[in-house]
Amino acid sequence: MAFTDRLLKAWYEGHPALFLLRPLEALYRRVAQRKREQFLAGRGNTYRSPVPLVVVGNITVGGTGKTPMILWLIEHCQARGIRVGVVSRGYGAQPPSFPWRVQADQPASIAGDEPLLIVQRSDVPLMIDPNRSEAARQLLAETPLDLLLSDDGLQHYRLGRDLELVLIDAARGLGNRRCLPAGPLREPVERLNSVDALLYNGAAGDTGDGYAFRLEPSVLVNMVSGERKSLDHFPPGQVVHAVAGIGNPQRFFTTLEALHWRPIAHAFADHAAYSPAALSFSPLLPVVMTEKDAVKCRPFAQADWWYLAVNAQPSPAFVAWFDLQLKRLLPARS
């Protein structure tokens, strides 16, 4: 088991050795709280966008379903005639320069896997830069927009925001509720008291402190031909090689099991770089991967390689709440 996997297991299942990391956690908490206090006091170099900006982030390390939720938000806004754009850090991207406008035909090595997926699915204007403020400035200079979404960035206090949405994995929760490196939290748990909405991925229903949403598989897409097949393309009991390089690979494997397939799990690190050799599996079976992984593997995909597209489905209460926020943030468009 890799070190990162062992650390995740310790955060969520407990381990006595984490006690040794408490001094480092205390230092991390002080730095995180100081950044937050400076932001609230108006100190520091914070960029305020001329259009409303919505941060879609998380407080924990690891995947919580941000990319599917951002895609839902994009589609929801576009359906209402709202000109929406996205800014992202572009983790792992290596473009010639920053800020960089992501286009659908760029390789993932330049654009980053998640930004490329978002643009290919939605054709949204999207700019990447480790300094999200610069990404926002440049995107607005190039494109007239009504609303900006920030892919992650809850802790990026150089970027002002008008709305904060925080996503939490309902099954994993907040682990031991401690900050890095003694736990999975990027900020102290009290930070959740100040965000605008909590969304729980995989929750059975809304709760007193947040809204439920789920990720629903929609279609199988062949990575060579682009052919789209319904979810009954594989018969019940079909054995497949399942590839997931996301924050929580087990969620993907569980989804395949719920479709009554039998996945041979191949978990990779989040944002993993792939090669044909890394995906050369035996025995020879269909390969099914996440859409995020597929954007990196298309150049060397084989005929029986597929990705499973998933869509976020938030609760009706969240949809109603978000529409109220849009009316508040964009009164001229109400």
ZAVOLUM-995554 format. One record per residue (C-alpha): x, y, z; residue number from 0. Coordinates in nm, 2 decimals, padded with zeros to 4 digits. Layout:
BEGIN
     px     py     pz num
      X      Y      Z NUM
...
***
This chain:
BEGIN
     px     py     pz num
  00.00  00.00  00.00   0
  00.14  00.34 -00.10   1
  00.22  00.60  00.17   2
 -00.07  00.82  00.06   3
 -00.31  00.53  00.08   4
 -00.19  00.44  00.43   5
 -00.23  00.80  00.54   6
 -00.58  00.82  00.41   7
 -00.67  00.50  00.59   8
 -00.53  00.64  00.91   9
 -00.72  00.97  00.88  10
 -01.05  00.79  00.82  11
 -01.01  00.48  01.02  12
 -00.77  00.59  01.29  13
 -00.41  00.52  01.39  14
 -00.23  00.59  01.71  15
  00.08  00.73  01.53  16
 -00.12  01.03  01.41  17
 -00.07  01.17  01.76  18
  00.29  01.24  01.67  19
  00.17  01.48  01.40  20
 -00.02  01.71  01.64  21
  00.26  01.97  01.66  22
  00.27  02.00  01.29  23
 -00.11  02.02  01.28  24
 -00.11  02.31  01.53  25
  00.13  02.50  01.31  26
 -00.08  02.43  01.00  27
 -00.40  02.55  01.18  28
 -00.23  02.87  01.28  29
 -00.13  02.95  00.93  30
 -00.47  02.86  00.79  31
 -00.65  03.07  01.04  32
 -00.42  03.37  00.99  33
 -00.49  03.36  00.61  34
 -00.86  03.35  00.68  35
 -00.84  03.64  00.93  36
 -00.64  03.85  00.69  37
 -00.90  03.79  00.42  38
 -01.19  03.89  00.65  39
 -01.00  04.20  00.76  40
 -00.95  04.31  00.40  41
 -00.57  04.28  00.42  42
 -00.36  04.13  00.15  43
 -00.38  04.13 -00.22  44
 -00.74  04.00 -00.29  45
 -00.89  04.03 -00.63  46
 -01.26  04.11 -00.65  47
 -01.42  04.02 -00.97  48
 -01.66  04.27 -01.14  49
 -01.90  03.98 -01.18  50
 -02.02  03.74 -00.91  51
 -01.79  03.46 -00.83  52
 -01.90  03.12 -00.69  53
 -01.64  02.90 -00.53  54
 -01.70  02.52 -00.55  55
 -01.46  02.37 -00.31  56
 -01.40  02.12 -00.03  57
 -01.25  02.13  00.31  58
 -01.10  01.78  00.29  59
 -00.81  01.64  00.09  60
 -00.94  01.40 -00.18  61
 -01.23  01.38 -00.42  62
 -01.58  01.49 -00.33  63
 -01.74  01.52 -00.68  64
 -01.65  01.88 -00.76  65
 -01.61  01.83 -01.13  66
 -01.96  01.67 -01.19  67
 -02.11  01.94 -00.97  68
 -01.94  02.22 -01.16  69
 -02.07  02.07 -01.49  70
 -02.42  02.07 -01.34  71
 -02.38  02.43 -01.24  72
 -02.26  02.53 -01.58  73
 -02.55  02.35 -01.75  74
 -02.80  02.50 -01.51  75
 -02.67  02.85 -01.56  76
 -02.64  02.82 -01.94  77
 -03.00  02.70 -01.96  78
 -03.11  03.03 -01.80  79
 -02.91  03.24 -02.04  80
 -02.64  03.32 -01.79  81
 -02.29  03.36 -01.95  82
 -02.08  03.16 -01.72  83
 -01.70  03.09 -01.72  84
 -01.47  02.88 -01.50  85
 -01.13  02.95 -01.34  86
 -00.91  02.66 -01.22  87
 -00.57  02.61 -01.08  88
 -00.51  02.35 -01.35  89
 -00.34  02.09 -01.13  90
 -00.06  01.91 -01.32  91
 -00.11  02.12 -01.63  92
  00.21  02.24 -01.81  93
  00.10  02.50 -02.06  94
  00.36  02.73 -02.23  95
  00.25  03.02 -02.01  96
  00.00  03.12 -01.75  97
 -00.28  03.22 -01.75  98
 -00.38  02.97 -02.01  99
 -00.72  02.94 -02.20 100
 -00.81  02.57 -02.22 101
 -00.95  02.44 -02.55 102
 -01.11  02.11 -02.62 103
 -00.85  01.99 -02.86 104
 -00.55  02.04 -02.63 105
 -00.37  01.75 -02.46 106
 -00.43  01.69 -02.09 107
 -00.06  01.74 -02.03 108
 -00.11  02.11 -02.13 109
 -00.46  02.18 -02.01 110
 -00.49  01.95 -01.70 111
 -00.73  01.66 -01.68 112
 -01.02  01.82 -01.49 113
 -01.02  02.15 -01.69 114
 -01.00  01.96 -02.02 115
 -01.29  01.73 -01.92 116
 -01.50  02.04 -01.82 117
 -01.44  02.21 -02.15 118
 -01.50  01.90 -02.36 119
 -01.83  01.84 -02.19 120
 -01.96  02.19 -02.17 121
 -01.76  02.41 -02.42 122
 -01.74  02.67 -02.13 123
 -01.48  02.95 -02.14 124
 -01.22  02.82 -01.89 125
 -00.88  02.97 -01.78 126
 -00.62  02.80 -01.57 127
 -00.35  02.96 -01.35 128
 -00.21  02.86 -01.00 129
 -00.31  03.22 -00.92 130
 -00.68  03.20 -00.98 131
 -00.71  03.58 -00.96 132
 -00.50  03.61 -01.27 133
 -00.71  03.35 -01.44 134
 -01.02  03.55 -01.36 135
 -00.88  03.88 -01.48 136
 -00.76  03.73 -01.81 137
 -01.08  03.53 -01.87 138
 -01.30  03.84 -01.81 139
 -01.07  04.05 -02.04 140
 -01.12  03.80 -02.32 141
 -01.49  03.70 -02.28 142
 -01.80  03.89 -02.16 143
 -01.94  03.69 -01.87 144
 -02.22  03.72 -01.61 145
 -02.09  03.47 -01.36 146
 -01.76  03.30 -01.27 147
 -01.72  02.96 -01.11 148
 -01.40  02.87 -00.93 149
 -01.31  02.50 -00.95 150
 -01.18  02.45 -00.60 151
 -01.02  02.75 -00.44 152
 -01.20  02.76 -00.11 153
 -00.86  02.83  00.06 154
 -00.73  03.06 -00.22 155
 -00.80  03.38 -00.04 156
 -00.64  03.60 -00.30 157
 -00.96  03.54 -00.49 158
 -01.27  03.72 -00.36 159
 -01.60  03.53 -00.37 160
 -01.97  03.60 -00.34 161
 -02.08  03.24 -00.27 162
 -01.91  02.94 -00.12 163
 -02.03  02.59 -00.19 164
 -01.85  02.31  00.00 165
 -01.88  01.94 -00.11 166
 -01.84  01.66  00.14 167
 -01.83  01.28  00.07 168
 -02.12  01.16  00.28 169
 -01.97  00.81  00.33 170
 -01.63  00.93  00.44 171
 -01.73  01.25  00.61 172
 -01.46  01.45  00.77 173
 -01.25  01.16  00.89 174
 -01.09  01.23  01.23 175
 -01.19  01.60  01.19 176
 -00.82  01.71  01.23 177
 -00.62  01.93  01.00 178
 -00.32  01.84  00.79 179
 -00.11  01.64  00.84 180
 -00.28  01.47  01.13 181
 -00.61  01.46  00.95 182
 -00.77  01.53  00.61 183
 -00.89  01.89  00.67 184
 -00.75  02.18  00.48 185
 -00.90  02.42  00.74 186
 -01.04  02.38  01.09 187
 -01.39  02.22  01.09 188
 -01.53  02.55  01.23 189
 -01.48  02.70  00.88 190
 -01.79  02.51  00.76 191
 -02.00  02.74  00.98 192
 -01.92  03.04  00.75 193
 -01.98  02.88  00.40 194
 -02.31  02.94  00.22 195
 -02.41  02.58  00.15 196
 -02.29  02.22  00.22 197
 -02.35  01.95 -00.03 198
 -02.32  01.58  00.07 199
 -02.22  01.35 -00.21 200
 -02.41  01.02 -00.18 201
 -02.64  01.13  00.10 202
 -02.98  00.97  00.12 203
 -03.15  01.30  00.16 204
 -03.11  01.66  00.27 205
 -03.02  01.72  00.63 206
 -03.04  02.01  00.87 207
 -02.70  02.14  00.77 208
 -02.68  02.06  00.40 209
 -02.82  01.93  00.07 210
 -02.78  01.59 -00.08 211
 -02.65  01.52 -00.43 212
 -02.56  01.20 -00.60 213
 -02.35  01.10 -00.90 214
 -02.55  00.90 -01.15 215
 -02.39  00.70 -01.43 216
 -02.54  00.80 -01.76 217
 -02.37  00.63 -02.06 218
 -02.07  00.42 -02.16 219
 -01.85  00.60 -02.42 220
 -01.60  00.41 -02.64 221
 -01.26  00.58 -02.62 222
 -01.17  00.50 -02.98 223
 -01.49  00.54 -03.18 224
 -01.68  00.78 -02.95 225
 -01.98  00.54 -02.97 226
 -02.22  00.58 -02.69 227
 -02.38  00.27 -02.53 228
 -02.65  00.24 -02.27 229
 -02.56  00.09 -01.93 230
 -02.69 -00.25 -02.02 231
 -02.42 -00.28 -02.29 232
 -02.24 -00.52 -02.06 233
 -02.44 -00.81 -01.93 234
 -02.48 -00.86 -01.55 235
 -02.17 -01.03 -01.42 236
 -01.94 -00.89 -01.69 237
 -01.58 -00.88 -01.56 238
 -01.40 -00.56 -01.65 239
 -01.07 -00.39 -01.57 240
 -01.17 -00.08 -01.38 241
 -00.93  00.22 -01.38 242
 -00.97  00.51 -01.14 243
 -00.71  00.78 -01.08 244
 -00.94  01.01 -00.87 245
 -00.95  01.13 -00.51 246
 -01.16  00.83 -00.40 247
 -01.12  00.54 -00.64 248
 -01.34  00.31 -00.44 249
 -01.65  00.52 -00.52 250
 -01.60  00.44 -00.89 251
 -01.55  00.07 -00.82 252
 -01.87  00.07 -00.61 253
 -02.06  00.24 -00.89 254
 -01.95 -00.04 -01.13 255
 -02.06 -00.30 -00.88 256
 -02.40 -00.13 -00.85 257
 -02.43 -00.18 -01.23 258
 -02.39 -00.55 -01.16 259
 -02.05 -00.57 -01.33 260
 -01.75 -00.73 -01.17 261
 -01.46 -00.48 -01.16 262
 -01.10 -00.58 -01.13 263
 -00.99 -00.27 -00.94 264
 -00.69 -00.07 -01.06 265
 -00.66  00.23 -00.83 266
 -00.41  00.50 -00.93 267
 -00.31  00.83 -00.76 268
 -00.53  01.13 -00.82 269
 -00.43  01.31 -01.15 270
 -00.20  01.01 -01.24 271
 -00.01  01.02 -01.57 272
 -00.08  00.71 -01.77 273
  00.12  00.51 -02.03 274
  00.02  00.21 -02.24 275
  00.24 -00.01 -02.02 276
  00.06  00.10 -01.70 277
 -00.27 -00.01 -01.85 278
 -00.16 -00.33 -02.00 279
 -00.37 -00.58 -01.80 280
 -00.41 -00.95 -01.81 281
 -00.64 -01.13 -01.88 282
 -00.77 -00.94 -02.18 283
 -01.10 -00.78 -02.08 284
 -01.29 -00.46 -02.15 285
 -01.14 -00.16 -01.97 286
 -01.37  00.09 -01.81 287
 -01.24  00.41 -01.65 288
 -01.35  00.74 -01.53 289
 -01.40  01.03 -01.77 290
 -01.13  01.22 -01.60 291
 -00.88  00.94 -01.67 292
 -01.01  00.90 -02.03 293
 -00.90  01.25 -02.13 294
 -00.54  01.14 -02.07 295
 -00.57  00.79 -02.22 296
 -00.74  00.86 -02.55 297
 -00.41  00.89 -02.75 298
 -00.33  00.52 -02.69 299
 -00.68  00.38 -02.62 300
 -00.77  00.04 -02.76 301
 -01.09 -00.08 -02.92 302
 -01.26 -00.22 -02.61 303
 -01.17  00.07 -02.37 304
 -01.46  00.28 -02.24 305
 -01.53  00.56 -01.99 306
 -01.84  00.59 -01.78 307
 -01.99  00.93 -01.79 308
 -02.16  01.04 -01.47 309
 -02.39  01.34 -01.39 310
 -02.44  01.52 -01.07 311
 -02.81  01.52 -00.95 312
 -02.86  01.77 -00.66 313
 -03.17  01.77 -00.45 314
 -03.47  01.98 -00.56 315
 -03.42  02.19 -00.24 316
 -03.07  02.28 -00.35 317
 -03.18  02.37 -00.70 318
 -03.45  02.60 -00.56 319
 -03.19  02.75 -00.32 320
 -02.93  02.81 -00.59 321
 -03.19  02.98 -00.81 322
 -03.26  03.22 -00.53 323
 -02.89  03.29 -00.51 324
 -02.87  03.36 -00.88 325
 -03.16  03.61 -00.85 326
 -02.97  03.78 -00.57 327
 -02.63  03.78 -00.74 328
 -02.77  03.87 -01.09 329
 -03.08  04.09 -01.02 330
 -03.07  04.24 -01.37 331
 -03.12  03.89 -01.52 332
 -03.40  03.79 -01.29 333
***
